[in-house]
């Protein structure tokens, strides 16, 4: 994808998207920004960067201020030897908003960014007016086997090969051959050519960025903060009750090869008031596959909902009461899966 320049935006009558930088706590952080009005914060996934949202920023910015940061260690932001946990990323979002003088946002998080968005709501509820989760991480342990493998000590050294001359063109050629193939015996369903076909271009784009050794190191630190050999290590389900008054939209592609679409059903069971939308035929990046539908869905959601106002007394009550199982919906299998995910996070084994 290419950055939308000012002349392109003008031809489409869209606000131009600017790349700006701020140094916060000694680290230079990059972000894309466009438009004026109520603020929307877009948070990208692991190994990705804010350019992933370029097809939707302009439309969202017609009547909103849209901020799309490059997470620390990603994109044009610095890549120090630092804390790449979900909580640290949430802190970074708060810090950037404070520096920009923005105190209220609708938060949109994709993949890892969905986990960061949920964590942001938990740590800084005063900032959040609405929440949109897009193929969000942090529901159960289940995740693409390739990410589990990449988190195992020793395996990430193979990423260094991405910097060798000719390696990236070789991978692109191999991917084209694979997606034309009918099957590869022995591969898990989500790693078969049929499974990879939807998302392979975006995954190759992310792999291309990992050819840089500093980006590789930041990627591995980030991955190990959220994934181990068993899968994802953090679940949002044990704090789902804190969203009781928060307007919430959940979006998932029904052909997602990275995080199972079933996780959308688990979120809805734990947070019954959440609006859930499935994108038929879309993979892990529904805003790439169907950008116009996605943008309109988010704008309609914002228009149809009142922004939540932080109530410290209600927050104290929710924190004290904890998760209520009787507030969940769904059949026995769904509820048992939610309980298992919550229990699995409490285990150190």
C-alpha positions in Angstrom: 0.0 0.0 0.0 1.1 3.6 -0.6 0.7 6.6 1.5 -2.2 8.9 0.5 -0.5 12.3 -0.3 -2.1 15.7 0.0 -3.0 15.9 -3.7 -4.6 12.5 -3.7 -6.6 13.4 -0.7 -7.7 16.7 -2.3 -8.9 14.9 -5.4 -11.1 12.7 -3.2 -12.1 15.6 -1.1 -10.6 14.0 2.0 -8.5 15.6 4.7 -4.8 15.1 4.1 -2.9 12.6 6.3 0.2 13.9 7.9 3.1 11.9 9.5 4.2 13.6 12.7 6.7 12.8 15.5 6.8 13.4 19.2 9.6 12.5 21.6 8.1 11.1 24.7 10.3 9.7 27.6 13.3 10.0 25.3 11.8 7.9 22.5 10.7 9.3 19.1 7.2 8.2 18.3 5.6 8.5 14.9 2.0 8.8 14.1 -0.4 9.6 11.3 -3.0 12.3 11.9 -5.8 13.8 9.9 -9.0 15.8 10.2 -10.8 17.7 12.9 -13.5 16.8 15.4 -14.1 14.1 18.0 -11.0 11.9 18.2 -10.6 8.3 16.9 -7.5 6.4 17.9 -6.4 3.5 15.6 -4.0 0.9 17.0 -2.3 -1.6 14.6 -1.2 -5.1 15.2 2.1 -6.9 15.8 4.8 -6.3 13.2 2.5 -3.8 11.4 2.4 0.0 11.4 0.0 2.8 11.0 0.1 2.7 7.2 -2.1 -0.4 7.5 -5.0 2.1 8.0 -4.3 4.4 5.1 -7.4 3.2 3.2 -9.7 4.2 6.0 -8.1 7.2 7.7 -9.3 9.8 5.2 -12.9 8.8 5.3 -12.9 8.6 9.1 -11.3 12.0 9.2 -14.1 13.8 7.3 -15.7 14.7 10.7 -13.1 13.4 13.2 -9.6 13.8 14.3 -7.9 10.5 13.5 -4.7 9.5 15.2 -2.9 6.3 14.1 0.4 5.8 16.0 3.2 3.5 15.1 3.6 1.5 18.3 7.1 1.6 19.9 9.3 -0.8 18.0 7.1 -0.6 14.9 7.0 1.5 11.7 8.8 4.8 12.0 8.8 4.9 15.8 12.1 4.1 17.6 13.0 0.5 18.4 14.8 0.5 21.7 15.5 -2.3 24.0 12.4 -1.5 26.1 9.2 -2.8 27.5 6.9 -4.2 24.8 4.1 -5.5 26.9 0.5 -4.8 26.3 0.4 -2.6 29.4 3.4 -0.6 28.2 1.8 -0.1 24.8 -1.4 1.2 26.5 0.8 3.6 28.5 2.3 4.8 25.3 -1.1 5.5 23.8 -2.1 7.5 27.0 1.2 9.5 26.8 0.8 10.4 23.2 -2.8 11.6 23.7 -1.7 13.7 26.7 1.1 15.3 24.6 -1.4 16.0 21.8 -3.9 17.5 24.2 -6.6 14.9 23.5 -8.6 13.6 26.5 -11.4 11.6 24.9 -11.2 9.0 22.1 -13.1 6.3 20.4 -10.5 3.5 20.3 -10.2 1.1 17.4 -7.7 -1.8 17.9 -6.7 -4.5 15.3 -5.1 -7.8 16.3 -2.5 -7.1 19.0 -3.9 -3.5 18.8 -7.2 -4.9 20.0 -5.6 -6.3 23.1 -3.8 -3.0 23.6 -7.2 -1.2 23.1 -8.9 -3.3 25.8 -6.0 -2.8 28.1 -6.1 1.0 27.5 -9.8 0.9 28.5 -8.9 -0.9 31.6 -6.0 1.3 32.6 -7.3 4.7 31.5 -11.1 4.5 31.4 -11.4 8.3 31.7 -10.1 8.6 28.1 -12.4 6.1 26.4 -15.8 6.9 24.9 -16.3 3.8 22.7 -14.4 0.7 21.8 -14.0 -1.1 18.4 -12.2 -4.5 18.4 -11.1 -5.8 15.0 -9.9 -9.5 14.9 -8.6 -8.8 18.4 -5.9 -10.6 20.2 -6.2 -11.5 23.9 -9.3 -13.7 24.0 -8.1 -17.3 24.5 -4.8 -19.0 23.9 -5.7 -20.0 20.3 -3.6 -18.3 17.7 -1.9 -19.2 14.4 0.7 -21.9 15.0 3.3 -19.9 13.1 3.2 -17.3 15.9 3.6 -19.9 18.6 6.6 -21.3 16.8 8.2 -17.9 16.4 8.0 -17.3 20.2 10.1 -20.4 20.9 13.7 -19.6 21.9 16.2 -20.2 19.1 13.6 -20.2 16.3 13.5 -16.4 15.8 17.1 -16.5 14.6 15.7 -17.8 11.4 14.2 -14.3 10.8 17.7 -13.0 10.2 17.6 -14.8 6.8 15.0 -12.2 5.7 17.8 -9.7 5.4 19.8 -11.9 2.9 19.8 -10.7 -0.7 17.0 -12.3 -2.8 15.2 -13.8 0.2 12.1 -11.6 0.1 11.5 -12.1 -3.7 12.0 -15.8 -3.1 9.3 -15.8 -0.3 6.9 -13.8 -2.6 7.4 -16.3 -5.4 6.9 -19.3 -3.0 3.7 -17.7 -1.6 2.3 -17.3 -5.1 3.0 -20.9 -5.8 1.5 -22.0 -2.6 -1.8 -20.1 -2.9 -2.2 -21.7 -6.4 -1.7 -25.2 -4.9 -4.7 -27.3 -3.9 -3.2 -28.7 -0.7 0.0 -29.4 1.3 -0.2 -32.7 3.3 0.5 -32.4 7.0 0.0 -28.7 7.4 -2.6 -27.4 9.9 -5.8 -26.0 8.3 -4.8 -22.4 8.9 -1.4 -22.9 7.3 -2.7 -24.6 4.1 -2.7 -22.7 0.8 -6.5 -22.2 1.1 -6.1 -20.8 4.6 -3.3 -18.5 3.7 -4.8 -17.2 0.5 -6.8 -14.4 2.1 -4.0 -12.9 4.3 -0.8 -13.8 2.5 -0.2 -10.4 0.9 -0.5 -8.6 4.3 1.6 -11.2 6.0 4.3 -10.9 3.3 4.2 -7.1 3.8 4.9 -7.5 7.5 7.6 -10.0 6.9 9.3 -7.5 4.5 9.6 -5.1 7.4 11.2 -7.7 9.6 14.2 -7.8 7.3 15.5 -4.9 9.4 17.4 -6.4 12.5 16.1 -3.7 14.9 12.5 -4.3 13.8 13.1 -8.0 14.2 14.3 -7.6 17.7 11.3 -5.4 18.7 9.0 -7.9 17.0 10.3 -10.8 19.0 10.2 -8.8 22.3 6.6 -7.9 21.5 5.6 -11.5 20.5 7.1 -13.0 23.6 5.2 -10.6 25.8 1.9 -12.0 24.5 2.5 -15.4 23.0 4.4 -18.6 24.1 4.5 -22.1 22.7 1.0 -22.8 24.1 -0.5 -19.7 22.4 -1.7 -16.3 23.6 -0.8 -15.7 27.3 -3.3 -12.9 28.1 -7.1 -12.9 28.1 -9.4 -9.9 28.3 -12.3 -12.1 29.4 -11.6 -11.7 33.1 -12.1 -8.0 32.8 -15.0 -8.0 30.3 -17.4 -6.8 33.0 -15.7 -3.5 33.2 -17.1 -2.6 29.7 -20.7 -2.7 31.1 -21.5 0.9 30.0 -19.0 1.1 27.2 -20.4 1.2 23.6 -18.6 -1.7 21.9 -18.3 -3.0 18.3 -16.6 -6.2 17.4 -15.5 -6.9 13.7 -14.1 -10.1 12.4 -13.4 -11.7 9.0 -14.9 -15.1 8.7 -11.8 -16.4 6.9 -9.3 -15.1 9.5 -6.1 -17.2 9.4 -4.4 -15.6 12.3 -7.0 -15.5 15.2 -10.1 -17.7 15.0 -13.4 -16.0 14.1 -14.9 -18.0 17.0 -13.3 -15.5 19.4 -15.9 -13.0 18.3 -18.6 -15.3 19.6 -16.7 -15.6 22.9 -16.5 -11.8 23.3 -20.2 -11.5 22.6 -21.0 -14.2 25.2 -18.9 -12.3 27.8 -20.0 -8.9 26.7 -23.6 -9.3 25.5 -24.2 -5.7 24.7 -21.4 -5.7 22.2 -22.4 -5.3 18.5 -20.8 -8.1 16.5 -20.3 -7.9 12.7 -18.8 -10.6 10.5 -17.2 -9.8 7.1 -17.9 -12.7 4.8 -14.9 -13.8 2.8 -12.5 -11.5 4.7 -9.4 -12.6 6.5 -7.5 -11.0 9.4 -7.6 -7.5 7.8 -11.3 -6.9 7.1 -10.6 -3.1 6.7 -8.3 -4.0 3.7 -10.7 -6.5 2.2 -13.8 -4.2 2.5 -12.6 -0.7 3.4 -15.8 1.1 2.5 -18.0 -1.2 4.5 -15.7 -1.1 7.4 -15.5 2.7 7.5 -19.2 3.1 7.2 -19.8 0.6 10.0 -17.5 2.5 12.3 -19.0 5.8 11.5 -22.6 4.5 11.9 -21.6 2.9 15.2 -20.2 6.3 16.5 -23.3 8.1 15.3 -25.7 5.6 16.9 -24.1 5.5 20.3 -23.6 8.0 23.1 -20.0 8.3 24.4 -19.6 6.8 27.9 -18.8 9.2 30.7 -16.5 7.9 33.3 -18.2 7.3 36.6 -15.7 6.6 39.4 -18.4 5.2 41.7 -19.6 2.8 39.0 -16.0 1.8 38.2 -15.4 1.1 41.9 -18.5 -1.0 42.1 -17.5 -3.0 39.0 -14.0 -3.6 40.2 -15.2 -4.7 43.6 -17.9 -7.0 42.2 -15.7 -8.8 39.7 -16.8 -10.9 36.8 -20.4 -12.1 37.1 -21.0 -15.4 35.3 -24.7 -14.9 35.3 -24.2 -11.8 33.1 -22.8 -13.9 30.3 -24.9 -15.5 27.6 -24.4 -18.5 25.4 -24.7 -22.3 25.6 -22.8 -24.5 28.0 -19.9 -25.1 25.6 -19.3 -21.3 25.1 -19.5 -20.6 28.8 -17.1 -23.4 29.6 -14.6 -22.2 27.0 -14.7 -18.7 28.6 -14.1 -20.2 32.1 -11.3 -22.3 30.8 -9.6 -19.3 29.2 -9.8 -17.4 32.4 -8.5 -20.3 34.4 -5.7 -20.9 32.0 -4.3 -17.4 32.5 -4.3 -18.0 36.3 -2.1 -21.0 35.8 1.7 -20.6 35.7 2.3 -24.1 34.1 
